[in-house]
Amino acid sequence: MDLKDTFYNTILPHVERPSRYLGNELNSVHKPKNNVNLRVCLFFPDLYELGLGNLGLHILYAILNDQEGVWAERGYSPRPTWNPCSASTKCPSSCTNPKIL
């Protein structure tokens, strides 16, 4: 099982409000990787629900994604109490490395 399968099948079922971690919200932009020269992550340093109301983030996201060859994605801080790698999820040790996730 690869990391993506582990996330979707083992970790996500134990998470409160998993939709905030999926990246498939309404009006989200997905571009083929081979058509992209620059990938940008616009990170909001708070919870998903609070970042959604930030108009500046929406404006930057739209401007960047309107550019050919640029793919902007959004990121938000996880809940402070989120621990996806508890003993009950049996997730691999690679899940504890934040650089991999």
C-alpha positions in Angstrom: 0.0 0.0 0.0 1.5 3.4 -1.0 1.2 6.6 1.0 -1.8 7.9 -0.9 -3.7 4.6 -0.3 -2.7 4.7 3.4 -4.0 8.2 3.7 -7.4 7.6 2.1 -8.1 4.1 3.5 -6.4 4.0 6.9 -6.0 7.6 8.2 -8.8 9.6 6.7 -11.7 7.5 8.1 -10.5 8.5 11.6 -10.3 12.2 10.9 -13.0 14.7 12.0 -14.2 16.6 8.9 -12.0 14.8 6.3 -13.1 17.0 3.4 -10.8 19.8 4.6 -7.8 17.5 3.7 -8.9 16.3 0.3 -8.3 19.3 -1.9 -11.4 18.8 -4.1 -13.6 21.7 -2.9 -15.9 23.6 -5.3 -13.9 25.7 -7.8 -10.6 24.2 -7.0 -8.1 24.1 -9.9 -6.4 20.9 -11.0 -3.9 21.1 -13.9 -2.0 18.3 -15.7 1.6 18.3 -14.2 3.2 18.1 -17.6 1.6 21.5 -18.6 2.9 23.3 -15.5 6.2 25.2 -15.2 5.6 26.6 -11.7 3.7 25.1 -8.8 2.8 27.4 -5.9 1.3 26.7 -2.5 -0.6 29.5 -1.0 -0.6 28.6 2.7 -3.0 30.1 5.2 -1.6 29.7 8.8 -4.9 28.7 10.4 -7.8 26.2 10.1 -9.4 25.5 6.7 -12.7 27.0 7.8 -11.1 30.3 8.7 -8.9 30.4 5.6 -11.9 30.0 3.3 -13.1 33.4 4.3 -9.9 35.1 3.4 -10.7 37.1 0.2 -7.0 37.9 -0.5 -6.2 34.2 -0.7 -9.1 33.7 -3.2 -7.9 36.6 -5.3 -4.2 35.4 -5.5 -5.4 31.8 -6.2 -7.5 33.0 -9.1 -4.8 35.4 -10.6 -2.1 32.7 -10.4 -4.3 29.9 -11.9 -5.3 32.2 -14.8 -1.7 32.2 -15.9 -0.6 29.6 -18.4 2.0 27.2 -16.9 1.2 28.1 -13.3 -0.7 25.9 -10.8 -1.5 27.4 -7.4 -2.8 25.3 -4.7 -4.0 26.2 -1.2 -2.9 24.8 2.1 -4.2 25.3 5.7 -2.9 24.4 9.1 -4.3 21.1 10.5 -6.3 21.1 13.8 -3.9 21.2 16.7 -5.4 18.0 18.1 -5.1 16.1 14.8 -3.1 13.0 15.2 -3.5 10.8 12.2 -0.9 8.2 13.3 -2.4 6.8 16.4 -1.9 3.2 17.2 -5.4 2.2 16.0 -4.7 3.4 12.4 -1.6 1.2 11.9 -0.1 3.8 9.5 3.5 3.4 8.3 6.3 5.2 10.1 6.7 7.4 7.0 3.5 9.2 8.1 5.2 10.7 11.1 7.6 12.5 8.8 6.0 15.9 7.9 8.2 16.3 4.9 6.6 13.2 3.3 3.0 14.4 3.9 
